[in-house]
């Protein structure tokens, strides 16, 4: 994996200042910062409702525990890096298989340790989007590329509580498909129809 922790944006400015053509800039950036990985975008549920009723401190407590629990679980599944922003979690894994295992374990944690928001039928949880591809990755600056954009769309805007949504590229990389139930779905993104997959554990 890349050892670069920062410098992506500085490198872009440097190349543009030198008058390097955009196509060549793209090639240089992927040569220096390109990396195959599975980007994960996780969003929490209930932010607006909880903060409106109880104030921000209650939800911050939930987020603090999400960060603690996700850090532990993801580390057990060899996460490359993870970052937090508000109630979102961004992470990269070396494979789709490891990413799916980590996400489903995080779902299981909240299913087994329910943290009620308002009543017994309204519990805190997370939703996740997952992609796969060669992306631009700078540890302190984030991950960039089409599969990252799709993972963000699925994780933040599309998935419901407890759902794990994979891009078509990520689903193709999933080696143990027989372990899961996969529902193929479709969404319109920027005028383009995109297929994606909702992954669930099979119940024995």
C-alpha positions in Angstrom: 0.0 0.0 0.0 1.0 3.6 -0.6 3.1 5.2 2.1 2.1 8.7 1.1 0.2 10.4 4.0 -0.4 13.8 2.2 0.6 15.9 -0.7 -2.0 15.0 -3.3 -3.4 18.5 -3.6 0.1 20.2 -3.5 1.2 17.9 -6.3 -1.8 18.9 -8.4 -1.0 22.6 -7.9 2.7 21.9 -8.7 1.9 20.1 -12.0 -0.7 22.7 -13.1 1.8 25.5 -12.3 4.3 23.8 -14.6 1.7 23.7 -17.4 1.4 19.9 -17.5 -1.5 18.8 -19.6 -4.6 17.5 -17.7 -4.3 14.0 -19.2 -0.6 13.8 -18.1 -1.5 15.1 -14.7 -4.1 12.3 -14.3 -1.5 9.7 -15.3 1.2 11.2 -12.9 -1.3 11.3 -10.0 -2.3 7.7 -10.4 1.3 6.7 -10.7 2.2 8.4 -7.4 -1.1 8.1 -5.4 -3.0 5.4 -7.2 -4.0 2.4 -5.1 -6.5 -0.5 -5.4 -8.7 -0.6 -2.3 -12.2 -1.0 -1.1 -13.5 2.4 0.1 -16.2 2.3 2.7 -18.6 5.2 3.6 -20.7 4.7 6.7 -23.4 7.1 7.9 -25.4 6.9 11.2 -29.1 7.1 11.6 -31.3 9.4 13.6 -29.1 12.5 13.7 -31.7 15.1 13.0 -34.4 13.6 15.1 -32.2 13.0 18.2 -30.6 16.4 18.2 -33.9 18.1 17.8 -35.4 16.3 20.8 -32.4 15.8 23.1 -29.8 18.2 21.9 -26.4 17.6 20.4 -24.7 16.0 23.4 -26.8 12.8 23.3 -26.0 12.2 19.7 -22.3 13.1 20.2 -22.2 10.3 22.8 -23.6 7.9 20.3 -21.0 9.0 17.7 -18.2 8.7 20.2 -19.1 5.1 20.8 -19.5 4.5 17.1 -16.0 5.7 16.6 -14.6 3.5 19.4 -16.5 0.4 18.3 -15.8 0.8 14.6 -12.1 1.4 15.2 -11.9 -1.8 17.1 -13.9 -3.9 14.7 -12.2 -2.5 11.6 -8.7 -3.0 13.0 -9.6 -6.7 13.5 -10.3 -6.9 9.7 -7.1 -5.2 8.6 -8.4 -1.8 7.7 -5.8 0.3 5.9 -7.1 3.6 7.4 -10.2 5.2 8.7 -11.2 8.8 9.2 -14.2 10.5 10.8 -16.2 13.6 9.9 -19.3 14.5 11.8 -21.5 11.3 12.0 -19.7 9.8 9.0 -16.9 7.2 8.9 -14.6 6.8 5.9 -12.3 3.8 5.6 -10.3 1.8 3.1 -9.8 -2.0 3.1 -7.3 -4.1 1.1 -10.2 -6.3 -0.1 -14.0 -6.3 -0.5 -14.2 -9.5 1.5 -12.6 -7.9 4.6 -14.7 -4.8 4.2 -18.0 -6.7 4.1 -17.0 -8.8 7.1 -16.1 -5.7 9.1 -19.3 -3.8 8.1 -21.6 -6.8 8.9 -19.9 -7.2 12.3 -20.5 -3.5 13.0 -24.2 -4.0 12.1 -24.3 -7.1 14.4 -22.8 -5.1 17.2 -25.7 -2.6 17.1 -28.3 -5.3 16.7 -27.0 -7.0 19.8 -26.3 -3.9 21.8 -29.3 -1.8 20.9 -29.1 1.9 21.8 -32.6 3.3 21.7 -33.2 6.7 20.2 -36.9 7.2 21.1 -38.5 3.8 21.8 -37.9 0.1 21.5 -38.6 0.2 17.7 -36.3 3.1 17.0 -32.6 2.1 17.6 -29.3 3.7 16.7 -27.5 2.1 13.8 -25.5 2.6 10.7 -25.8 2.2 6.9 -22.9 1.6 4.6 -21.7 2.0 1.0 -18.8 0.0 -0.4 -16.8 0.3 -3.7 -13.7 -1.2 -5.3 -11.2 0.1 -7.7 -7.9 2.0 -8.3 -8.3 5.3 -6.5 -6.2 8.3 -5.5 -5.5 7.8 -1.8 -3.7 10.3 0.4 -4.0 9.3 4.0 -4.5 12.8 5.5 -6.5 14.1 2.6 -8.9 11.4 1.7 -9.7 9.0 -1.2 -10.8 10.2 -4.7 -12.3 8.5 -7.7 -15.5 7.2 -9.2 -15.8 4.2 -6.9 -15.4 6.5 -3.9 -18.1 8.8 -5.2 -20.5 5.8 -5.7 -19.7 4.4 -2.2 -20.5 7.9 -0.8 -23.8 8.0 -2.7 -24.8 4.6 -1.5 -23.7 4.9 2.1 -24.9 8.5 2.8 -27.9 9.0 0.5 -29.3 5.5 -0.4 -28.8 2.9 2.3 -31.2 2.5 5.2 -30.3 1.5 8.8 -28.5 -1.9 8.8 -28.0 -2.0 5.0 -24.7 -2.7 3.2 -24.7 -1.6 -0.4 -22.0 -2.6 -2.9 -21.2 -1.1 -6.2 -21.2 -3.5 -9.2 -17.4 -3.4 -9.2 -17.2 -4.3 -5.5 -19.7 -7.1 -5.9 -17.6 -8.6 -8.6 -14.7 -8.7 -6.2 -16.6 -10.5 -3.5 -15.1 -14.0 -3.5 -17.5 -15.7 -1.2 -20.8 -14.7 -2.7 -22.5 -17.9 -1.5 -22.3 -16.8 2.1 -24.6 -13.8 1.5 -28.0 -12.9 0.1 -27.6 -10.3 -2.6 -30.4 -8.1 -3.9 -29.6 -6.3 -7.1 -31.0 -2.7 -7.2 -30.8 0.3 -9.5 -30.4 4.0 -8.8 -30.2 7.1 -11.0 -27.0 9.1 -10.4 -26.3 12.2 -12.4 -28.6 11.0 -15.1 -26.9 7.5 -15.3 -28.6 4.3 -14.1 -26.3 2.5 -11.8 -26.7 -1.1 -10.6 -25.7 -1.9 -7.0 -26.2 -4.8 -4.6 -27.6 -5.0 -1.1 -25.7 -7.7 0.9 -27.2 -9.6 3.8 -26.1 -12.6 5.8 -27.8 -15.8 5.0 -29.8 -17.2 7.9 -29.2 -20.9 8.6 
